[in-house]
Amino acid sequence: MPIYEYRCGDCHQVSSFFTRSINAELDPVCAHCQGRDMQRRMSSFAMGKTTQSVHEQFPALGGNSALDYYSDPRNIGRNVEESFQRHGLDMPESVRDNIAAAREGTLPKDLDI
């Protein structure tokens, strides 16, 4: 479901139009002055990134190796957090505390290594 942007030739304001499909006909009317002299603009777009792609793009954050991902303290417990979210469960405060402590460099109590 694309969103198209048009600039009004009368008031020079930009208006956005949401369509159901790429093939949908669109007769844009300026949302600011109701003018019909509209020119389509090239819109910016966003592209989602995975954690891995961010680490690959910025080596200082995690390096090129998949093993570096696990040595970054920000990633400690991420799988546990995502699992609780995926299953729609509330994470117990004790688990949250252990993850926070591990990210700060403290091993959780009762952890046998």
Secondary structure, DSSP 4 states (H G I P E B T S, - for coil): --EEEEEETTT--EEEEE-SSTT-------TTT----EEE-PPP------HHHHHHH-HHHH-SSHHHHHHSGGGTTHHHHHHHHHTT-PPPHHHHHHHHHHHTTPPPTT---
